[in-house]
Amino acid sequence: MRIIAATDSHYEYIREHDKHILESLILPKIKGNEIYILENEEANNVGWMRHSYFWDNTPFMNMIWIDETYRSKGFGKKAVLFWEDEMKKLGFNLVMTSSLANEGAQHFYRKLGYRDSGSLLLEDEPLEIIFTKNI
């Protein structure tokens, strides 16, 4: 697997696959190096991850998505560790992410050393668990 910063050429891929972002934010996030593309050995796109900054000063992974075919093969772990390393290179020592309480991803993040740090409960939505990790 190869992980690269998204470029303008990835715009359509992101627009078509990431249904959790306003289309008007895709290009600014690409320009801000806030989207990474996951590629397989043949350089085909098999996923992406996107982050922003909580309180404008703490990296927060908003979304990681991997094609079904490539799940449970270590791609997610590699992607998260890559992102943590990139954030460390930028001088950050704390990162954040979240997962719905009814999703298995919460266990994935805990295995990678993330700690439960709070939660958010929106009306008619499952509990969102907030995770942090010192890097």
DSSP file (Angstrom, degrees, kcal/mol; ACC not computed):
  #  RESIDUE AA STRUCTURE BP1 BP2  ACC     N-H-->O    O-->H-N    N-H-->O    O-->H-N    TCO  KAPPA ALPHA  PHI   PSI    X-CA   Y-CA   Z-CA
    1    1 A M              0   0    0      0, 0.0     2,-0.4     0, 0.0    39,-0.2   0.000 360.0 360.0 360.0 143.0    0.0    0.0    0.0
    2    2 A R  E     -A   39   0A   0     37,-2.1    37,-3.1    38,-0.1     2,-0.5  -0.973 360.0-157.2-123.6 139.8    1.1    3.5   -0.8
    3    3 A I  E     +A   38   0A   0     -2,-0.4     2,-0.3    35,-0.2    35,-0.2  -0.975  19.0 171.5-119.2 127.0   -0.3    6.6    0.9
    4    4 A I  E     -A   37   0A   0     33,-2.3    33,-3.3    -2,-0.5     2,-0.2  -0.938  39.7 -98.8-132.9 154.2    0.0   10.0   -0.9
    5    5 A A  E     -A   36   0A   0     -2,-0.3    31,-0.3    31,-0.2    25,-0.1  -0.532  51.1-106.9 -67.3 136.0   -1.3   13.5   -0.3
    6    6 A A        -     0   0    0     29,-2.9     2,-0.2    -2,-0.2    27,-0.2  -0.334  38.3-165.1 -63.8 146.2   -4.3   14.0   -2.5
    7    7 A T    >   -     0   0    0     -3,-0.1     3,-2.3    26,-0.0     4,-0.3  -0.714  42.0 -87.7-121.8 176.2   -3.9   16.3   -5.5
    8    8 A D  G >  S+     0   0    0      1,-0.3     3,-1.6    -2,-0.2     4,-0.3   0.815 124.1  66.9 -54.9 -30.0   -6.3   18.1   -7.8
    9    9 A S  G 3  S+     0   0    0      1,-0.3     4,-0.3     2,-0.1    -1,-0.3   0.674  96.3  55.7 -67.8 -15.1   -6.4   14.9   -9.9
   10   10 A H  G <> S+     0   0    0     -3,-2.3     4,-2.5     1,-0.2    -1,-0.3   0.440  77.9 100.0 -93.1  -1.0   -8.1   13.1   -7.0
   11   11 A Y  H <> S+     0   0    0     -3,-1.6     4,-3.0    -4,-0.3     5,-0.2   0.914  82.7  45.3 -53.1 -51.4  -10.9   15.5   -6.8
   12   12 A E  H  > S+     0   0    0     -4,-0.3     4,-2.6     1,-0.2    -1,-0.2   0.896 111.6  52.9 -63.5 -40.6  -13.5   13.4   -8.7
   13   13 A Y  H  > S+     0   0    0     -4,-0.3     4,-1.8     2,-0.2     5,-0.3   0.939 113.9  42.8 -59.3 -47.0  -12.5   10.3   -6.8
   14   14 A I  H  X S+     0   0    0     -4,-2.5     4,-3.0     2,-0.2    -2,-0.2   0.932 113.5  51.5 -65.7 -45.6  -13.1   12.1   -3.5
   15   15 A R  H  < S+     0   0    0     -4,-3.0    -1,-0.2    -5,-0.3    -2,-0.2   0.893 114.4  43.8 -58.9 -40.7  -16.3   13.7   -4.7
   16   16 A E  H  < S+     0   0    0     -4,-2.6    -1,-0.2    -5,-0.2    -2,-0.2   0.814 125.4  30.3 -74.9 -31.0  -17.7   10.4   -5.8
   17   17 A H  H  < S+     0   0    0     -4,-1.8     2,-1.0    -5,-0.2    -2,-0.2   0.784 102.3  72.3-104.1 -31.1  -16.7    8.4   -2.8
   18   18 A D    ><  +     0   0    0     -4,-3.0     3,-0.6    -5,-0.3    -1,-0.1  -0.754  47.9 170.6 -94.2 101.3  -16.7   10.7    0.3
   19   19 A K  T 3   +     0   0    0     -2,-1.0    -1,-0.1     1,-0.2     4,-0.1   0.294  67.0  71.6 -90.7   9.2  -20.3   11.4    1.1
   20   20 A H  T 3  S+     0   0    0      2,-0.1     2,-0.4     0, 0.0    -1,-0.2   0.045  85.8  72.1-114.7  24.6  -19.5   13.1    4.4
   21   21 A I  S <  S-     0   0    0     -3,-0.6     2,-0.2    -6,-0.1     5,-0.1  -0.999  83.4-111.2-139.5 141.1  -17.9   16.3    3.1
   22   22 A L    >>  -     0   0    0     -2,-0.4     3,-2.0     1,-0.1     4,-0.6  -0.516  28.5-129.7 -65.8 135.3  -19.3   19.4    1.5
   23   23 A E  H >> S+     0   0    0      1,-0.3     3,-1.2    -2,-0.2     4,-0.6   0.856 106.9  62.2 -56.9 -35.4  -18.2   19.5   -2.2
   24   24 A S  H 34 S+     0   0    0      1,-0.2    -1,-0.3     2,-0.1    -2,-0.0   0.652 101.4  53.5 -67.1 -13.8  -17.0   23.1   -1.7
   25   25 A L  H <> S+     0   0    0     -3,-2.0     4,-2.1     2,-0.1    -1,-0.2   0.574  86.4  82.9 -94.9 -10.7  -14.5   21.9    0.9
   26   26 A I  H <X S+     0   0    0     -3,-1.2     4,-2.3    -4,-0.6     5,-0.2   0.964  93.1  42.5 -62.0 -54.8  -12.8   19.3   -1.2
   27   27 A L  H  X S+     0   0    0     -4,-0.6     4,-3.0     1,-0.2     5,-0.2   0.921 113.8  51.0 -62.0 -44.9  -10.4   21.5   -3.1
   28   28 A P  H  > S+     0   0    0      0, 0.0     4,-1.8     0, 0.0    -1,-0.2   0.893 112.2  48.2 -59.0 -36.6   -9.4   23.6    0.0
   29   29 A K  H  <>S+     0   0    0     -4,-2.1     5,-3.0     2,-0.2     6,-0.5   0.870 111.2  50.1 -71.8 -35.1   -8.7   20.4    1.9
   30   30 A I  H ><5S+     0   0    0     -4,-2.3     3,-1.7    -5,-0.2     5,-0.2   0.954 112.4  47.1 -62.9 -48.7   -6.6   19.0   -1.0
   31   31 A K  H 3<5S+     0   0    0     -4,-3.0    -2,-0.2     1,-0.3    -1,-0.2   0.830 111.3  52.3 -62.1 -32.3   -4.7   22.3   -1.1
   32   32 A G  T 3<5S-     0   0    0     -4,-1.8    -1,-0.3    -5,-0.2    -2,-0.2   0.307 113.1-118.3 -86.9   9.4   -4.2   22.2    2.7
   33   33 A N  T < 5S+     0   0    0     -3,-1.7    -3,-0.2   -27,-0.2    -2,-0.1   0.881  75.5 130.5  54.8  42.0   -2.8   18.6    2.6
   34   34 A E      < +     0   0    0     -5,-3.0    17,-2.5    -6,-0.1     2,-0.4   0.295  54.9  65.0-107.3   7.3   -5.7   17.4    4.7
   35   35 A I  E     - B   0  50A   0     -6,-0.5   -29,-2.9    15,-0.2     2,-0.4  -0.999  61.7-168.8-131.0 133.1   -6.7   14.5    2.5
   36   36 A Y  E     -AB   5  49A   0     13,-2.9    13,-2.1    -2,-0.4     2,-0.4  -0.924  12.8-141.7-117.9 146.1   -4.6   11.4    1.8
   37   37 A I  E     -AB   4  48A   0    -33,-3.3   -33,-2.3    -2,-0.4     2,-0.5  -0.890   8.0-146.2-107.5 135.9   -5.2    8.8   -0.8
   38   38 A L  E     -AB   3  47A   0      9,-2.7     8,-3.3    -2,-0.4     9,-1.0  -0.893  20.4-171.5-101.6 127.9   -4.5    5.1   -0.2
   39   39 A E  E     -AB   2  45A   0    -37,-3.1   -37,-2.1    -2,-0.5     6,-0.2  -0.887  15.4-134.1-119.6 149.4   -3.3    3.1   -3.2
   40   40 A N    >   -     0   0    0      4,-2.1     3,-1.9    -2,-0.3   -38,-0.1  -0.208  47.8 -80.4 -85.6-173.1   -2.8   -0.6   -3.8
   41   41 A E  T 3  S+     0   0    0      1,-0.3    -1,-0.0     2,-0.1    -2,-0.0   0.757 132.2  54.2 -63.3 -25.1    0.2   -2.1   -5.5
   42   42 A E  T 3  S-     0   0    0      2,-0.1    -1,-0.3     3,-0.0     3,-0.1   0.285 119.5-109.5 -91.3  10.3   -1.1   -1.3   -8.9
   43   43 A A  S <  S+     0   0    0     -3,-1.9     2,-0.3     1,-0.3    -2,-0.1   0.742  70.7 145.6  66.4  26.3   -1.5    2.4   -7.9
   44   44 A N        -     0   0    0      1,-0.0    -4,-2.1     2,-0.0     2,-0.3  -0.744  58.0-107.0 -89.5 142.5   -5.3    2.1   -7.9
   45   45 A N  E     +B   39   0A   0     -2,-0.3    -6,-0.3    -6,-0.2     3,-0.1  -0.530  45.0 164.4 -68.2 126.8   -7.2    4.2   -5.3
   46   46 A V  E     -     0   0A   0     -8,-3.3    21,-3.2     1,-0.3     2,-0.3   0.308  61.1 -24.7-125.8   4.5   -8.5    1.9   -2.6
   47   47 A G  E     -BC  38  66A   0     -9,-1.0    -9,-2.7    19,-0.2    -1,-0.3  -0.971  52.1-138.9 170.3 179.7   -9.4    4.5    0.1
   48   48 A W  E     -BC  37  65A   0     17,-2.0    17,-2.8    -2,-0.3     2,-0.3  -0.972   3.8-150.4-154.3 164.1   -8.8    7.9    1.6
   49   49 A M  E     -BC  36  64A   0    -13,-2.1   -13,-2.9    -2,-0.3     2,-0.4  -0.992  12.6-166.8-141.1 146.8   -8.4    9.6    4.9
   50   50 A R  E     +BC  35  63A   0     13,-2.9    13,-2.0    -2,-0.3    12,-1.5  -0.985   6.6 179.4-136.2 139.4   -9.3   13.2    5.8
   51   51 A H  E     + C   0  61A   0    -17,-2.5    10,-0.2    -2,-0.4     2,-0.2  -0.869   8.0 178.0-134.1 170.6   -8.5   15.3    8.8
   52   52 A S  E     - C   0  60A   0      8,-2.3     8,-2.6    -2,-0.3     2,-0.5  -0.683  39.5 -85.6-146.3-158.8   -9.0   18.8   10.1
   53   53 A Y  E >   - C   0  59A   0      6,-0.2     3,-1.6    -2,-0.2     2,-0.3  -0.956  26.9-140.3-130.5 115.7   -8.0   20.6   13.3
   54   54 A F  E >> S+ C   0  58A   0      4,-3.1     3,-2.1    -2,-0.5     4,-1.6  -0.550  96.6   0.1 -69.4 132.4  -10.1   20.5   16.5
   55   55 A W  T 34 S-     0   0    0      1,-0.3    -1,-0.3    -2,-0.3     0, 0.0   0.706 123.5 -81.2  55.7  20.6  -10.1   24.0   18.1
   56   56 A D  T <4 S+     0   0    0     -3,-1.6    -1,-0.3     2,-0.2    -2,-0.2   0.624 129.0  64.8  63.1  15.1   -7.9   24.9   15.1
   57   57 A N  T <4 S+     0   0    0     -3,-2.1    -2,-0.2     1,-0.2    -1,-0.1   0.433  83.2  67.5-144.7   0.6   -4.9   23.5   16.8
   58   58 A T  E  < S-C   54   0A   0     -4,-1.6    -4,-3.1    34,-0.1    -1,-0.2  -0.972  80.5-118.0-130.1 119.3   -5.2   19.7   17.3
   59   59 A P  E     -C   53   0A   0      0, 0.0    37,-2.5     0, 0.0     2,-0.5  -0.293  32.7-171.9 -56.8 130.6   -5.2   17.3   14.4
   60   60 A F  E     -Cd  52  96A   0     -8,-2.6    -8,-2.3    35,-0.2     2,-0.8  -0.976  20.3-138.6-129.7 115.8   -8.5   15.4   14.2
   61   61 A M  E     -Cd  51  97A   0     35,-2.9    37,-0.6    -2,-0.5   -10,-0.3  -0.650  22.6-179.4 -76.5 111.1   -9.0   12.5   11.8
   62   62 A N  E     +     0   0A   0    -12,-1.5     2,-0.3    -2,-0.8   -11,-0.2   0.843  61.3   3.7 -79.0 -35.8  -12.5   13.1   10.4
   63   63 A M  E     -C   50   0A   0    -13,-2.0   -13,-2.9     2,-0.0     2,-0.4  -0.986  47.5-178.8-157.5 136.0  -12.7   10.1    8.1
   64   64 A I  E     +C   49   0A   0     -2,-0.3     2,-0.4   -15,-0.2   -15,-0.2  -0.987  16.8 177.8-133.3 131.2  -10.9    7.0    7.0
   65   65 A W  E     -C   48   0A   0    -17,-2.8   -17,-2.0    -2,-0.4     2,-0.4  -0.998   7.0-175.9-137.3 133.1  -12.4    4.8    4.4
   66   66 A I  E     -C   47   0A   0     -2,-0.4   -19,-0.2   -19,-0.2     5,-0.1  -0.995  36.4-103.1-130.2 134.3  -11.0    1.7    2.8
   67   67 A D    >   -     0   0    0    -21,-3.2     3,-2.1    -2,-0.4     4,-0.4  -0.217  35.4-114.7 -53.0 140.9  -12.6   -0.4    0.0
   68   68 A E  G >  S+     0   0    0      1,-0.3     3,-1.4     2,-0.2    -1,-0.1   0.842 113.8  61.1 -47.4 -42.1  -14.2   -3.6    1.3
   69   69 A T  G 3  S+     0   0    0      1,-0.3    -1,-0.3     3,-0.0    -2,-0.1   0.772 108.4  43.0 -59.3 -27.4  -11.7   -5.7   -0.6
   70   70 A Y  G X >S+     0   0    0     -3,-2.1     3,-0.7   -24,-0.2     5,-0.6   0.332  87.6 114.5-105.8   6.2   -8.8   -4.3    1.3
   71   71 A R  T < 5S+     0   0    0     -3,-1.4    -4,-0.0    -4,-0.4    -3,-0.0  -0.433  74.0  23.2 -77.3 154.0  -10.3   -4.2    4.9
   72   72 A S  T 3 5S+     0   0    0     -2,-0.1    -1,-0.2     1,-0.1    -4,-0.0   0.778  96.6 100.0  63.0  29.6   -8.8   -6.4    7.6
   73   73 A K  T < 5S-     0   0    0     -3,-0.7    -2,-0.1     0, 0.0    -1,-0.1   0.188 104.6 -93.8-125.4  12.6   -5.4   -6.6    5.8
   74   74 A G  T  >5S+     0   0    0      3,-0.0     4,-2.4     4,-0.0     5,-0.2   0.400  93.3 117.6  92.5  -3.8   -3.6   -3.9    7.8
   75   75 A F  H  ><S+     0   0    0     -5,-0.6     4,-2.6     1,-0.2     5,-0.2   0.922  76.3  49.6 -63.7 -43.5   -4.3   -1.0    5.5
   76   76 A G  H  > S+     0   0    0     -6,-0.2     4,-2.6     2,-0.2     5,-0.2   0.925 111.9  47.5 -62.2 -45.3   -6.2    0.9    8.2
   77   77 A K  H  > S+     0   0    0      1,-0.2     4,-2.6     2,-0.2     5,-0.2   0.936 113.1  48.5 -61.4 -46.9   -3.5    0.5   10.7
   78   78 A K  H  X S+     0   0    0     -4,-2.4     4,-2.3     1,-0.2    -1,-0.2   0.905 111.8  50.5 -59.5 -41.4   -0.8    1.6    8.2
   79   79 A A  H  X S+     0   0    0     -4,-2.6     4,-2.5     2,-0.2    -2,-0.2   0.929 111.9  45.8 -64.7 -45.9   -2.9    4.6    7.3
   80   80 A V  H  X S+     0   0    0     -4,-2.6     4,-2.7     2,-0.2    -2,-0.2   0.927 114.1  48.2 -64.8 -44.2   -3.5    5.7   10.8
   81   81 A L  H  X S+     0   0    0     -4,-2.6     4,-2.2    -5,-0.2    -1,-0.2   0.883 111.2  51.6 -64.3 -37.4    0.2    5.3   11.8
   82   82 A F  H  X S+     0   0    0     -4,-2.3     4,-2.5    -5,-0.2    -2,-0.2   0.946 110.9  47.9 -60.6 -48.7    1.2    7.1    8.6
   83   83 A W  H  X S+     0   0    0     -4,-2.5     4,-2.5     1,-0.2    -2,-0.2   0.911 110.4  51.4 -60.6 -44.1   -1.1   10.0    9.5
   84   84 A E  H  X S+     0   0    0     -4,-2.7     4,-2.3     1,-0.2    -1,-0.2   0.919 110.3  49.5 -59.2 -42.9    0.2   10.1   13.1
   85   85 A D  H  X S+     0   0    0     -4,-2.2     4,-2.3     1,-0.2    -2,-0.2   0.906 109.9  50.9 -63.6 -41.5    3.8   10.3   11.8
   86   86 A E  H  X S+     0   0    0     -4,-2.5     4,-1.2     1,-0.2    -1,-0.2   0.907 111.2  48.1 -61.9 -41.4    2.9   13.1    9.4
   87   87 A M  H  <>S+     0   0    0     -4,-2.5     5,-2.3     1,-0.2    -2,-0.2   0.871 109.7  52.6 -67.8 -36.7    1.3   15.0   12.3
   88   88 A K  H ><5S+     0   0    0     -4,-2.3     3,-1.8     1,-0.2    -2,-0.2   0.910 105.5  54.6 -64.4 -41.6    4.4   14.4   14.4
   89   89 A K  H 3<5S+     0   0    0     -4,-2.3    -1,-0.2     1,-0.3    -2,-0.2   0.808 104.0  56.3 -60.7 -29.3    6.6   15.8   11.6
   90   90 A L  T 3<5S-     0   0    0     -4,-1.2    -1,-0.3    -5,-0.2    -2,-0.2   0.459 127.5-100.8 -82.9  -0.7    4.4   19.0   11.7
   91   91 A G  T < 5S+     0   0    0     -3,-1.8     2,-0.2     1,-0.3    -3,-0.2   0.537  76.4 137.0  97.9   7.5    5.2   19.4   15.4
   92   92 A F      < -     0   0    0     -5,-2.3    -1,-0.3     1,-0.1     3,-0.1  -0.622  30.3-177.1 -87.5 147.5    2.0   18.0   17.0
   93   93 A N        +     0   0    0     -2,-0.2    42,-2.1     1,-0.2     2,-0.4   0.341  69.3  52.8-121.6   3.3    2.2   15.7   20.0
   94   94 A L  E     - E   0 134A   0     40,-0.3     2,-0.3    41,-0.2    40,-0.2  -0.999  60.0-178.0-139.5 135.5   -1.6   15.0   20.4
   95   95 A V  E     - E   0 133A   0     38,-2.3    38,-2.0    -2,-0.4     2,-0.3  -0.910   7.7-157.9-129.0 160.4   -4.1   13.7   17.8
   96   96 A M  E     +dE  60 132A   0    -37,-2.5   -35,-2.9    -2,-0.3     2,-0.3  -0.925  16.4 158.5-134.8 157.8   -7.8   13.0   18.0
   97   97 A T  E     -dE  61 131A   0     34,-1.9    34,-3.2    -2,-0.3     2,-0.3  -0.920  19.3-144.8-158.0-176.7  -10.5   11.0   16.2
   98   98 A S  E     - E   0 130A   0    -37,-0.6     2,-0.3    -2,-0.3    32,-0.2  -0.975   7.6-168.4-152.8 165.5  -13.9    9.7   16.9
   99   99 A S  E     - E   0 129A   0     30,-1.8    30,-3.3    -2,-0.3     2,-0.1  -0.984  34.6-101.5-153.5 146.4  -16.2    6.7   16.3
  100  100 A L  E >   - E   0 128A   0     -2,-0.3     3,-1.9    28,-0.2     6,-0.4  -0.473  33.1-125.1 -66.0 143.0  -19.8    6.0   16.8
  101  101 A A  T 3  S+     0   0    0     26,-3.5    -1,-0.1     1,-0.3    27,-0.1   0.749 110.1  57.1 -63.1 -23.0  -20.3    3.8   19.8
  102  102 A N  T 3  S+     0   0    0     25,-0.3     2,-0.3     4,-0.0    -1,-0.3   0.270  93.3  88.2 -93.2  12.9  -22.2    1.3   17.7
  103  103 A E  S X  S-     0   0    0     -3,-1.9     3,-1.1     1,-0.1     4,-0.2  -0.849  76.6-132.6-111.1 147.9  -19.3    0.8   15.3
  104  104 A G  T >> S+     0   0    0     -2,-0.3     3,-1.3     1,-0.2     4,-1.2   0.645  92.8  86.5 -69.0 -14.8  -16.4   -1.6   15.6
  105  105 A A  H 3> S+     0   0    0      1,-0.3     4,-2.4     2,-0.2    -1,-0.2   0.788  74.6  69.9 -59.1 -27.4  -13.9    1.1   14.8
  106  106 A Q  H <> S+     0   0    0     -3,-1.1     4,-1.9    -6,-0.4    -1,-0.3   0.892 100.0  47.2 -58.7 -38.0  -13.8    2.1   18.5
  107  107 A H  H <> S+     0   0    0     -3,-1.3     4,-2.1    -4,-0.2    -1,-0.2   0.871 108.3  56.1 -70.5 -36.9  -11.9   -1.2   19.2
  108  108 A F  H  X S+     0   0    0     -4,-1.2     4,-1.1     1,-0.2    -2,-0.2   0.936 109.4  45.7 -57.8 -49.1   -9.6   -0.5   16.3
  109  109 A Y  H  <>S+     0   0    0     -4,-2.4     5,-2.4     1,-0.2     3,-0.4   0.887 110.2  53.1 -66.7 -38.9   -8.6    2.9   17.7
  110  110 A R  H ><5S+     0   0    0     -4,-1.9     3,-1.8     1,-0.2    -1,-0.2   0.903 105.3  54.9 -63.1 -39.6   -8.1    1.5   21.2
  111  111 A K  H 3<5S+     0   0    0     -4,-2.1    -1,-0.2     1,-0.3    -2,-0.2   0.799 104.9  55.2 -62.2 -27.6   -5.8   -1.2   19.9
  112  112 A L  T 3<5S-     0   0    0     -4,-1.1    -1,-0.3    -3,-0.4    -2,-0.2   0.322 130.0 -95.3 -89.1   8.4   -3.7    1.6   18.3
  113  113 A G  T < 5S+     0   0    0     -3,-1.8    21,-0.3     1,-0.3    -3,-0.2   0.540  74.8 146.2  95.0   7.2   -3.3    3.3   21.7
  114  114 A Y      < -     0   0    0     -5,-2.4     2,-0.4    -6,-0.1    -1,-0.3  -0.549  35.2-147.3 -77.5 144.3   -6.2    5.8   21.5
  115  115 A R  E     -F  132   0A   0     17,-3.0    17,-2.0    -2,-0.2     2,-0.2  -0.887  21.8-106.2-114.2 142.7   -7.9    6.6   24.8
  116  116 A D  E     +F  131   0A   0     -2,-0.4    15,-0.2    15,-0.2     3,-0.1  -0.488  43.0 168.7 -62.1 128.9  -11.5    7.5   25.3
  117  117 A S  E     -     0   0A   0     13,-3.3     2,-0.3     1,-0.4    14,-0.2   0.342  54.8 -46.8-128.9   3.5  -11.5   11.2   26.1
  118  118 A G  E     -F  130   0A   0     12,-0.8    12,-2.7     2,-0.0    -1,-0.4  -0.937  52.5-118.2 154.2-174.2  -15.2   12.2   25.9
  119  119 A S  E     -F  129   0A   0     -2,-0.3     2,-0.4    10,-0.3    10,-0.2  -0.975   4.3-143.5-154.9 165.8  -18.3   11.8   23.9
  120  120 A L  E     -F  128   0A   0      8,-2.3     8,-2.8    -2,-0.3     2,-0.5  -1.000  10.1-165.7-136.3 131.6  -20.9   13.7   22.0
  121  121 A L        -     0   0    0     -2,-0.4     2,-0.3     6,-0.2     6,-0.1  -0.927   7.6-173.8-125.2 108.3  -24.6   12.9   21.9
  122  122 A L    >   -     0   0    0     -2,-0.5     3,-1.9     4,-0.4    -2,-0.0  -0.696  42.1 -84.3 -95.8 151.7  -26.7   14.5   19.2
  123  123 A E  T 3  S+     0   0    0     -2,-0.3    -1,-0.1     1,-0.3     0, 0.0  -0.289 112.2   2.1 -57.5 132.7  -30.5   14.1   19.1
  124  124 A D  T 3  S+     0   0    0      1,-0.2    -1,-0.3    -3,-0.0    -3,-0.0   0.702 111.7 106.4  62.9  23.4  -31.6   10.9   17.3
  125  125 A E  S <  S-     0   0    0     -3,-1.9    -1,-0.2     3,-0.0     3,-0.1  -0.933  75.0-105.1-126.6 152.1  -27.9    9.8   16.7
  126  126 A P        -     0   0    0      0, 0.0    -4,-0.4     0, 0.0     2,-0.1  -0.324  55.0 -79.7 -67.4 160.5  -25.8    7.1   18.4
  127  127 A L        -     0   0    0     -6,-0.1   -26,-3.5   -27,-0.1     2,-0.6  -0.386  41.2-143.4 -61.4 133.9  -23.2    8.2   20.9
  128  128 A E  E     -EF 100 120A   0     -8,-2.8    -8,-2.3   -28,-0.3     2,-0.5  -0.914  12.1-148.0-101.3 121.5  -20.0    9.5   19.3
  129  129 A I  E     -EF  99 119A   0    -30,-3.3   -30,-1.8    -2,-0.6     2,-0.5  -0.786   6.8-146.1 -92.8 130.1  -16.9    8.6   21.3
  130  130 A I  E     -EF  98 118A   0    -12,-2.7   -13,-3.3    -2,-0.5   -12,-0.8  -0.823  17.0-166.5 -96.4 131.8  -14.0   11.0   21.1
  131  131 A F  E     -EF  97 116A   0    -34,-3.2   -34,-1.9    -2,-0.5     2,-0.3  -0.901   6.8-171.7-118.9 146.7  -10.5    9.5   21.2
  132  132 A T  E     -EF  96 115A   0    -17,-2.0   -17,-3.0    -2,-0.3     2,-0.3  -0.940   0.7-172.0-130.8 158.3   -7.1   11.1   21.8
  133  133 A K  E     -E   95   0A   0    -38,-2.0   -38,-2.3    -2,-0.3     2,-0.4  -0.958  21.5-134.2-150.3 131.1   -3.5    9.8   21.5
  134  134 A N  E      E   94   0A   0     -2,-0.3   -40,-0.3   -21,-0.3   -41,-0.1  -0.720 360.0 360.0 -80.0 131.8   -0.2   11.3   22.5
  135  135 A I              0   0    0    -42,-2.1   -41,-0.2    -2,-0.4    -1,-0.1   0.389 360.0 360.0-117.6 360.0    2.3   10.8   19.7
